[in-house]
Amino acid sequence: MGIYLNPGNRGFWESVRSEIYVDKTGLIAETNKCINTEQKFLCVSRPRRFGKSMALKMLAAYYSRGCDSEELFAGFSIAGHPTYQEHLNRYDVVFLNMQQFLIEAAPGKVTEYLEQEVLEELNEEYGTVLKGREMGLAAAFRKIYAKTEKQFIFLIDEWDCVMRERQESETLQKQYLDFLRNLLKDQPYVAFAYMTGILPVKKYGQHSALNMFWEYSMTNQFAFEEYTGFTEHEVKTLCGKYDMDFALISDWYDGYQFREFQHIYNPRSVVAAMKNRILSNYWTSTETYEALKIYIDMDFDGLRSDIVQMLGGGRVKVNMRSFQNDMKNFRTKDDVLTLLIHLGYLACDSREEEAFIPNKEIIGEFENAMSVSGWPEIVRILKASDQLLKDTLNGDEKSVAEGLDRAHTEAASILTYNDENSLACAIGLAYYSARKDYRLIRELPAGRGFADIVFLPLPSVKKPALVVELKYDKTAHTAIQQIKDRQYTQALNEYAGEILAVGINYDRDNVNKPHSCVIERIEK
């Protein structure tokens, strides 16, 4: 057992011994399909704290020759799979944590240091095969394969750290990518290669140095959706075990979605909430909001408006295809939004090509970033939102209309009311503080249509639900009547509390007082 060659199963052993371990061994069945096929190169990228390193430790424990992992995997889902015994502990595994090499190597010498370290272990294991002459790492693997016919599985963690932490050094980046290409591409000794990081494979123009890799990222995980984070079923099971309220956990940590699995949760945050029994910002505490601030302050036309719309509970269109998969070369706002998706600050609906802020944990980071940035008008709206909610719950229609007027004045330089959708985003922003006690739902199917915005109280919150209907150049009374006529409150049949119908109209011709409001209590 070595550091890099066949590192053994201790890392996975520690994972399964932890108080909370969710069985993700089904991932192994997917990787088994790829061994010695045209699909044997996988790049699976996810945000920080989404279980990337744990997955690699699991794969190392399963594939590594020289350790007996059968007892370790007993009882987990992979143990019942037809391919389980075929590949269990049958390969020489090379485990490379690129972050370690980047930190320890002399400046500009990352690949040289990596070769030196791995060659030393290869010589210890295969010294009789390699003796006689000096050679590079790829040549050493080729010679071992030629003499023994043994293949290797390569597991590469933090593969993209050179792109992220040496953004200015394109020479180092290209040298690094060329090294990986020479090490892996078209080499007979490679049975399978799985690398993970935050970013997909780096592009240069229309091509990639690592174009043999099949990519699975936060924009589309394909067969790996279930293993990207915790699923809804897994979180419900944990909530039952730890007596936690699923609705509250969902409000804080749900929001990432894919084609089949529409509810994916941040695993680190869920585990921390279960262990500590406190809902808080756990995932982003590993980052600094300064990182987010850099990107949302980028001066691309329409970026600020898009972010404000998402803060208001809306979604924005995003073209994810032009992104170069690095953290430096941005040409459009879409590139910035796509990076934020890969970093986990945004979620995406790949079918609709839309981005949105996933949950309460992340929206707090946007608030922090804006508070120290050039967004004073938005910060003022957020601070005023407490009073706006109080006025609404008190039925003070005049004060609500005046509060919305002020919010519109503040946001006018960033967000323009073009239609009812943009009006809905602005209203969602104006009621920002309501999210402490409410779940905001846009376009909720209700009665005979869709309610524009519904604020549903979180469990244990003793406040009325709000059904908000928005009108454009009509009247607030028209909005209230629509709530009644189309029976929007039917969507809240399982809600036993009080309901307020809130009708809001924006009148473009009334320059001084563009908003009007009517509030009524609705009997179910």
C-alpha positions as CSV (number, residue, x, y, z in Angstrom):
1,M,0.0,0.0,0.0
2,G,1.4,3.4,-1.0
3,I,0.5,7.1,-0.9
4,Y,-0.3,7.2,-4.6
5,L,-0.1,3.6,-5.8
6,N,-2.9,1.4,-4.3
7,P,-3.7,3.7,-1.4
8,G,-5.9,1.2,0.2
9,N,-9.4,1.5,1.8
10,R,-8.8,3.5,5.0
11,G,-10.3,6.7,3.6
12,F,-13.6,4.9,2.8
13,W,-13.4,3.0,6.0
14,E,-13.5,6.4,7.9
15,S,-16.4,7.5,5.8
16,V,-18.6,4.5,6.6
17,R,-17.7,4.7,10.3
18,S,-18.9,8.3,10.5
19,E,-22.2,9.0,12.4
20,I,-23.9,9.9,9.1
21,Y,-23.1,8.0,6.0
22,V,-25.4,7.8,3.0
23,D,-24.9,4.9,0.7
24,K,-23.6,6.1,-2.7
25,T,-21.9,2.9,-3.7
26,G,-24.3,2.6,-6.6
27,L,-21.8,5.0,-8.3
28,I,-19.4,2.0,-8.6
29,A,-21.9,0.1,-10.9
30,E,-21.8,3.1,-13.3
31,T,-18.0,3.3,-13.3
32,N,-17.7,-0.5,-13.8
33,K,-19.6,-0.1,-17.1
34,C,-16.8,2.1,-18.4
35,I,-13.7,0.0,-17.7
36,N,-11.9,-0.8,-20.9
37,T,-14.5,0.8,-23.1
38,E,-14.6,3.9,-25.2
39,Q,-16.2,5.7,-22.2
40,K,-13.3,4.9,-19.8
41,F,-12.4,8.6,-19.3
42,L,-14.8,10.5,-17.0
43,C,-14.6,14.0,-15.7
44,V,-17.2,14.5,-13.0
45,S,-17.3,18.0,-11.6
46,R,-19.3,19.4,-8.7
47,P,-19.1,22.4,-6.3
48,R,-17.1,22.3,-3.1
49,R,-18.4,20.0,-0.3
50,F,-20.5,17.9,-2.6
51,G,-18.7,14.6,-1.8
52,K,-16.1,14.6,-4.6
53,S,-13.2,13.4,-2.5
54,M,-15.4,10.9,-0.6
55,A,-16.4,9.3,-4.0
56,L,-12.7,8.9,-5.0
57,K,-11.9,7.3,-1.7
58,M,-14.7,4.9,-2.2
59,L,-13.5,4.0,-5.7
60,A,-9.9,3.6,-4.4
61,A,-11.2,1.2,-1.7
62,Y,-13.1,-0.8,-4.3
63,Y,-10.6,-1.1,-7.1
64,S,-7.2,-1.1,-5.3
65,R,-5.2,-4.3,-5.5
66,G,-3.6,-5.5,-2.3
67,C,-6.5,-4.8,0.1
68,D,-9.5,-6.9,1.0
69,S,-12.5,-4.6,0.9
70,E,-15.3,-7.2,0.6
71,E,-16.3,-6.8,4.3
72,L,-16.2,-3.0,4.0
73,F,-18.7,-3.0,1.2
74,A,-21.0,-5.7,2.7
75,G,-24.5,-4.5,3.1
76,F,-24.2,-1.6,0.7
77,S,-26.0,-1.4,-2.7
78,I,-23.0,-2.3,-4.8
79,A,-22.6,-5.7,-3.1
80,G,-25.7,-7.0,-4.8
81,H,-24.7,-5.8,-8.3
82,P,-23.7,-8.4,-10.9
83,T,-20.3,-6.7,-11.6
84,Y,-19.4,-6.5,-7.9
85,Q,-17.0,-9.4,-7.7
86,E,-15.6,-8.9,-11.2
87,H,-13.7,-5.7,-10.4
88,L,-13.3,-5.8,-6.6
89,N,-9.7,-5.1,-5.6
90,R,-8.5,-6.2,-9.1
91,Y,-6.5,-3.2,-10.3
92,D,-3.5,-1.1,-9.5
93,V,-4.9,2.3,-8.6
94,V,-3.0,5.5,-9.0
95,F,-4.6,8.2,-6.7
96,L,-3.5,11.8,-7.4
97,N,-4.6,14.8,-5.4
98,M,-3.5,17.7,-7.6
99,Q,-4.0,20.2,-4.8
100,Q,-1.2,18.5,-2.9
101,F,1.2,18.7,-5.8
102,L,0.4,22.3,-6.5
103,I,1.1,23.3,-2.9
104,E,4.3,21.3,-2.4
105,A,6.0,21.7,-5.8
106,A,8.4,24.5,-6.5
107,P,6.8,27.3,-8.6
108,G,6.2,26.1,-12.2
109,K,7.3,22.5,-11.3
110,V,4.0,20.8,-10.6
111,T,4.3,18.0,-13.2
112,E,8.0,17.4,-12.5
113,Y,7.3,17.0,-8.8
114,L,4.3,14.7,-9.5
115,E,6.4,12.5,-11.8
116,Q,9.2,12.2,-9.2
117,E,6.8,11.2,-6.4
118,V,4.8,8.6,-8.4
119,L,7.9,7.1,-10.0
120,E,9.4,6.5,-6.6
121,E,6.5,4.3,-5.6
122,L,6.4,2.6,-9.0
123,N,10.1,1.7,-8.6
124,E,9.4,0.2,-5.2
125,E,6.6,-2.0,-6.6
126,Y,8.0,-2.7,-10.1
127,G,11.7,-2.1,-9.7
128,T,12.7,-5.3,-11.5
129,V,10.7,-4.2,-14.5
130,L,11.9,-0.6,-14.6
131,K,15.6,-1.1,-13.8
132,G,18.2,-0.2,-16.3
133,R,17.4,3.3,-17.5
134,E,15.8,6.6,-16.5
135,M,12.3,7.3,-18.0
136,G,9.3,9.5,-17.6
137,L,6.1,8.5,-15.9
138,A,4.1,7.6,-19.0
139,A,7.0,5.5,-20.3
140,A,7.3,3.7,-17.0
141,F,3.6,2.8,-17.1
142,R,4.0,1.6,-20.7
143,K,6.9,-0.6,-19.8
144,I,5.1,-2.1,-16.8
145,Y,2.1,-3.0,-19.0
146,A,4.4,-4.4,-21.7
147,K,6.1,-6.7,-19.2
148,T,3.2,-7.6,-17.0
149,E,0.0,-6.8,-18.9
150,K,-1.3,-5.1,-15.7
151,Q,-3.6,-2.1,-16.3
152,F,-4.1,0.9,-14.0
153,I,-7.0,2.9,-12.8
154,F,-6.3,6.6,-12.4
155,L,-8.3,8.6,-9.8
156,I,-7.5,12.3,-9.9
157,D,-8.9,14.7,-7.3
158,E,-8.9,18.5,-7.6
159,W,-7.9,18.1,-11.2
160,D,-8.7,21.8,-12.0
161,C,-6.9,23.4,-9.1
162,V,-4.2,24.7,-11.5
163,M,-6.9,26.5,-13.5
164,R,-8.5,27.9,-10.4
165,E,-5.4,28.9,-8.4
166,R,-3.0,29.8,-11.2
167,Q,-5.4,31.7,-13.3
168,E,-2.7,34.1,-14.7
169,S,-0.3,31.3,-15.7
170,E,-1.5,30.0,-19.0
171,T,1.9,28.5,-19.6
172,L,1.6,26.3,-16.5
173,Q,-2.0,25.4,-17.4
174,K,-1.1,24.3,-20.9
175,Q,2.0,22.4,-19.6
176,Y,-0.3,20.6,-17.1
177,L,-2.9,19.7,-19.6
178,D,-0.3,18.4,-22.0
179,F,1.1,16.3,-19.2
180,L,-2.3,14.8,-18.4
181,R,-3.0,14.1,-22.1
182,N,0.3,12.3,-22.6
183,L,-0.2,10.3,-19.4
184,L,-3.7,9.1,-20.2
185,K,-4.7,9.5,-23.8
186,D,-4.3,6.4,-26.1
187,Q,-2.3,4.6,-23.5
188,P,-2.8,0.8,-23.3
189,Y,-2.1,0.7,-19.6
190,V,-5.2,2.8,-18.8
191,A,-8.2,0.7,-17.8
192,F,-10.2,3.6,-16.5
193,A,-9.7,7.3,-15.5
194,Y,-12.0,9.2,-13.2
195,M,-11.1,12.8,-12.4
196,T,-13.1,15.3,-10.4
197,G,-13.0,19.0,-9.6
198,I,-15.2,22.0,-9.6
199,L,-14.8,22.9,-13.3
200,P,-15.3,20.7,-16.4
201,V,-12.4,20.1,-18.8
202,K,-10.6,23.4,-19.8
203,K,-11.2,24.5,-23.4
204,Y,-8.8,26.3,-25.7
205,G,-10.7,27.8,-28.6
206,Q,-12.7,25.0,-30.2
207,H,-10.6,22.1,-28.8
208,S,-9.6,20.6,-25.5
209,A,-6.3,19.0,-24.7
210,L,-8.4,16.3,-22.8
211,N,-11.1,15.7,-25.4
212,M,-11.2,12.0,-24.6
213,F,-13.0,12.7,-21.4
214,W,-16.8,12.4,-21.1
215,E,-18.0,15.3,-19.0
216,Y,-20.6,15.3,-16.2
217,S,-21.0,18.7,-14.5
218,M,-23.6,20.8,-12.7
219,T,-25.1,21.7,-16.0
220,N,-25.8,18.1,-16.8
221,Q,-24.8,15.1,-14.7
222,F,-26.6,12.5,-16.9
223,A,-26.2,9.0,-15.3
224,F,-24.5,10.5,-12.2
225,E,-27.4,12.7,-11.0
226,E,-28.2,10.5,-8.1
227,Y,-24.6,10.6,-6.8
228,T,-24.1,14.4,-7.1
229,G,-25.7,15.2,-3.7
230,F,-28.3,13.8,-1.4
231,T,-31.6,12.9,-3.0
232,E,-35.0,13.9,-1.6
233,H,-35.6,10.3,-0.4
234,E,-32.3,10.2,1.4
235,V,-32.9,13.6,3.1
236,K,-36.4,12.5,4.2
237,T,-34.9,9.3,5.7
238,L,-32.3,11.4,7.6
239,C,-35.0,13.8,8.9
240,G,-36.9,10.9,10.2
241,K,-33.9,9.4,12.0
242,Y,-32.8,12.7,13.5
243,D,-36.3,14.1,14.1
244,M,-35.7,17.2,11.9
245,D,-38.4,19.0,10.0
246,F,-38.1,18.1,6.3
247,A,-39.8,21.2,5.1
248,L,-37.3,23.4,6.9
249,I,-34.3,21.4,5.7
250,S,-35.7,21.6,2.1
251,D,-36.1,25.4,2.3
252,W,-32.5,25.7,3.4
253,Y,-30.6,23.2,1.4
254,D,-32.7,21.9,-1.6
255,G,-32.8,23.6,-5.0
256,Y,-30.2,21.9,-7.3
257,Q,-32.0,19.9,-10.0
258,F,-31.3,17.7,-12.9
259,R,-33.5,16.0,-15.5
260,E,-34.5,12.9,-13.5
261,F,-33.7,14.0,-10.0
262,Q,-35.5,17.3,-9.5
263,H,-34.4,17.8,-5.8
264,I,-30.7,17.5,-5.0
265,Y,-29.4,18.7,-1.6
266,N,-26.0,19.9,-0.5
267,P,-24.7,16.9,1.4
268,R,-22.3,18.7,3.7
269,S,-24.9,21.2,4.8
270,V,-27.5,18.5,5.4
271,V,-25.1,16.4,7.5
272,A,-24.1,19.4,9.6
273,A,-27.7,20.4,10.2
274,M,-28.6,16.9,11.3
275,K,-25.5,16.6,13.7
276,N,-25.9,20.1,15.1
277,R,-29.7,20.3,15.0
278,I,-29.4,23.9,13.9
279,L,-30.2,25.2,10.4
280,S,-27.4,27.5,9.3
281,N,-25.0,28.4,6.5
282,Y,-22.6,25.4,6.5
283,W,-21.5,25.0,2.9
284,T,-20.6,28.6,2.1
285,S,-18.8,28.9,5.4
286,T,-16.0,27.0,3.7
287,E,-15.7,29.9,1.1
288,T,-15.7,33.6,1.5
289,Y,-18.4,35.9,0.0
290,E,-15.5,37.9,-1.5
291,A,-15.2,35.2,-4.1
292,L,-18.9,35.7,-5.1
293,K,-18.5,39.5,-5.0
294,I,-15.8,39.4,-7.6
295,Y,-18.1,37.7,-10.1
296,I,-21.4,39.5,-9.5
297,D,-19.5,42.9,-9.8
298,M,-18.3,42.1,-13.3
299,D,-19.4,44.7,-15.7
300,F,-21.3,42.8,-18.3
301,D,-24.5,44.3,-19.7
302,G,-27.5,42.7,-18.1
303,L,-25.7,40.8,-15.4
304,R,-26.8,43.0,-12.5
305,S,-30.4,42.9,-13.7
306,D,-30.3,39.1,-13.9
307,I,-29.0,38.8,-10.4
308,V,-31.6,41.1,-9.1
309,Q,-34.3,39.1,-10.8
310,M,-33.0,35.9,-9.2
311,L,-32.9,37.6,-5.8
312,G,-36.6,38.3,-6.4
313,G,-37.3,34.6,-6.9
314,G,-37.1,34.6,-10.6
315,R,-35.2,32.7,-13.2
316,V,-33.0,34.0,-16.1
317,K,-32.0,32.5,-19.4
318,V,-28.4,31.5,-19.7
319,N,-26.3,30.1,-22.6
320,M,-23.9,27.7,-21.0
321,R,-22.2,26.6,-24.2
322,S,-19.7,29.5,-24.6
323,F,-18.0,29.1,-21.2
324,Q,-14.4,28.2,-21.5
325,N,-14.3,26.2,-18.2
326,D,-11.9,28.5,-16.4
327,M,-12.2,31.4,-14.0
328,K,-10.5,34.1,-16.0
329,N,-11.7,34.2,-19.6
330,F,-15.2,35.8,-19.6
331,R,-16.7,37.3,-22.7
332,T,-20.4,37.6,-21.8
333,K,-22.6,37.6,-18.7
334,D,-23.6,34.0,-19.6
335,D,-20.0,32.9,-18.9
336,V,-20.2,34.4,-15.4
337,L,-23.6,32.9,-14.7
338,T,-22.3,29.5,-16.0
339,L,-19.3,29.7,-13.7
340,L,-21.6,30.5,-10.7
341,I,-23.6,27.3,-11.6
342,H,-20.4,25.2,-11.5
343,L,-19.4,26.8,-8.2
344,G,-22.8,26.0,-6.7
345,Y,-23.9,29.6,-6.2
346,L,-26.6,29.1,-8.8
347,A,-28.6,26.1,-9.9
348,C,-29.8,25.5,-13.4
349,D,-32.7,23.9,-15.3
350,S,-30.8,22.5,-18.3
351,R,-34.0,21.8,-20.3
352,E,-35.2,25.4,-20.1
353,E,-31.6,26.8,-20.0
354,E,-32.5,28.9,-16.9
355,A,-30.4,29.8,-13.9
356,F,-31.7,30.6,-10.4
357,I,-30.6,30.9,-6.8
358,P,-31.3,27.4,-5.2
359,N,-32.1,28.0,-1.6
360,K,-31.9,30.1,1.6
361,E,-28.3,29.1,2.4
362,I,-27.1,30.5,-0.9
363,I,-29.3,33.6,-1.1
364,G,-27.7,34.7,2.2
365,E,-24.3,34.7,0.5
366,F,-25.6,37.0,-2.3
367,E,-26.8,39.4,0.4
368,N,-23.4,39.3,2.1
369,A,-21.6,40.0,-1.1
370,M,-23.8,42.9,-2.1
371,S,-23.5,44.5,1.4
372,V,-19.8,45.1,0.8
373,S,-20.1,45.9,-2.9
374,G,-21.5,48.5,-5.2
375,W,-25.2,47.5,-4.7
376,P,-26.4,50.2,-2.2
377,E,-29.8,50.6,-3.7
378,I,-30.5,46.8,-3.5
379,V,-29.3,46.7,0.1
380,R,-31.7,49.5,1.0
381,I,-34.6,47.5,-0.5
382,L,-33.6,44.4,1.5
383,K,-33.4,46.4,4.7
384,A,-36.8,48.0,4.1
385,S,-38.4,44.6,3.4
386,D,-39.1,43.9,7.1
387,Q,-41.4,46.9,7.3
388,L,-43.1,46.1,4.1
389,L,-44.0,42.6,5.3
390,K,-45.3,44.1,8.6
391,D,-47.5,46.6,6.8
392,T,-48.8,43.8,4.6
393,L,-49.7,41.5,7.5
394,N,-51.4,44.5,9.2
395,G,-53.5,45.2,6.1
396,D,-52.0,48.7,5.7
397,E,-52.6,49.1,1.9
398,K,-51.4,52.7,1.7
399,S,-48.1,51.9,3.4
400,V,-47.5,48.8,1.2
401,A,-48.1,50.8,-2.0
402,E,-45.7,53.5,-0.7
403,G,-43.1,50.9,0.2
404,L,-43.3,49.4,-3.3
405,D,-43.0,52.8,-4.8
406,R,-39.7,53.4,-2.9
407,A,-38.4,50.0,-3.8
408,H,-39.1,50.6,-7.4
409,T,-37.3,54.0,-7.3
410,E,-34.3,52.3,-5.7
411,A,-34.2,49.4,-8.2
412,A,-35.0,51.4,-11.3
413,S,-31.4,51.8,-12.4
414,I,-31.0,48.0,-12.4
415,L,-34.4,46.4,-13.0
416,T,-37.0,47.7,-15.4
417,Y,-40.6,46.7,-15.3
418,N,-41.1,45.3,-18.8
419,D,-43.9,42.9,-18.0
420,E,-45.6,41.0,-15.1
421,N,-42.6,38.7,-14.8
422,S,-40.2,41.5,-14.1
423,L,-42.8,43.1,-11.8
424,A,-43.0,39.7,-9.9
425,C,-39.2,39.7,-9.5
426,A,-39.2,43.2,-8.2
427,I,-42.0,42.4,-5.7
428,G,-40.2,39.2,-4.6
429,L,-37.1,41.4,-4.0
430,A,-39.2,44.0,-2.0
431,Y,-40.5,41.1,0.2
432,Y,-37.0,39.7,0.6
433,S,-37.1,39.4,4.4
434,A,-40.2,37.3,4.2
435,R,-38.1,34.3,3.3
436,K,-37.0,34.0,7.0
437,D,-40.5,32.8,7.8
438,Y,-42.0,31.9,4.4
439,R,-41.4,29.8,1.4
440,L,-41.7,31.9,-1.8
441,I,-43.4,30.1,-4.7
442,R,-43.6,31.7,-8.1
443,E,-46.4,30.7,-10.6
444,L,-48.0,28.2,-8.2
445,P,-50.7,26.0,-10.0
446,A,-53.9,27.0,-8.1
447,G,-57.6,26.6,-8.9
448,R,-58.1,27.6,-12.5
449,G,-54.7,29.1,-13.3
450,F,-51.4,30.1,-11.6
451,A,-51.0,32.4,-8.6
452,D,-48.3,34.9,-9.4
453,I,-46.6,34.6,-6.0
454,V,-47.5,32.6,-2.9
455,F,-45.7,33.1,0.5
456,L,-46.4,29.9,2.4
457,P,-45.4,30.0,6.2
458,L,-42.7,27.6,7.2
459,P,-43.7,25.0,9.8
460,S,-44.1,26.4,13.3
461,V,-44.5,30.0,11.9
462,K,-47.8,31.5,13.1
463,K,-48.4,34.0,10.3
464,P,-50.9,34.0,7.5
465,A,-50.2,32.8,4.0
466,L,-50.0,35.4,1.3
467,V,-51.5,34.9,-2.2
468,V,-50.2,37.8,-4.3
469,E,-51.6,38.6,-7.8
470,L,-49.9,41.3,-9.9
471,K,-51.4,43.5,-12.6
472,Y,-49.9,45.9,-15.1
473,D,-51.9,49.0,-16.0
474,K,-55.1,47.7,-14.5
475,T,-56.3,47.9,-10.9
476,A,-55.4,46.2,-7.6
477,H,-59.1,45.3,-7.2
478,T,-58.9,43.4,-10.5
479,A,-56.1,41.4,-9.0
480,I,-58.1,40.6,-5.9
481,Q,-61.1,39.5,-8.0
482,Q,-58.9,37.2,-10.0
483,I,-57.7,35.5,-6.9
484,K,-61.4,34.9,-5.9
485,D,-62.7,34.0,-9.4
486,R,-60.0,31.5,-10.2
487,Q,-60.0,30.1,-6.7
488,Y,-56.2,30.4,-6.2
489,T,-56.6,29.5,-2.5
490,Q,-57.4,25.9,-3.4
491,A,-53.7,25.3,-3.8
492,L,-53.4,25.8,0.0
493,N,-56.0,23.1,0.9
494,E,-53.5,21.4,3.2
495,Y,-52.7,24.7,4.9
496,A,-54.9,25.3,8.0
497,G,-54.0,28.9,8.8
498,E,-55.2,32.3,7.7
499,I,-54.8,33.5,4.1
500,L,-54.3,37.1,2.9
501,A,-55.1,38.0,-0.7
502,V,-52.8,40.8,-1.9
503,G,-53.6,42.5,-5.1
504,I,-50.9,44.8,-6.6
505,N,-51.1,46.9,-9.7
506,Y,-48.4,48.9,-11.4
507,D,-49.6,51.9,-13.4
508,R,-47.0,53.3,-15.8
509,D,-48.9,56.5,-16.3
510,N,-48.9,57.4,-12.6
511,V,-45.4,58.8,-12.2
512,N,-45.7,59.8,-8.6
513,K,-47.6,56.8,-7.2
514,P,-47.3,53.9,-9.7
515,H,-48.2,51.1,-7.2
516,S,-51.6,50.5,-5.7
517,C,-52.5,47.7,-3.3
518,V,-55.6,46.0,-1.9
519,I,-55.4,43.4,0.9
520,E,-58.3,41.1,1.9
521,R,-58.6,38.2,4.3
522,I,-59.8,35.1,2.5
523,E,-62.1,32.5,4.1
524,K,-61.2,29.0,2.9
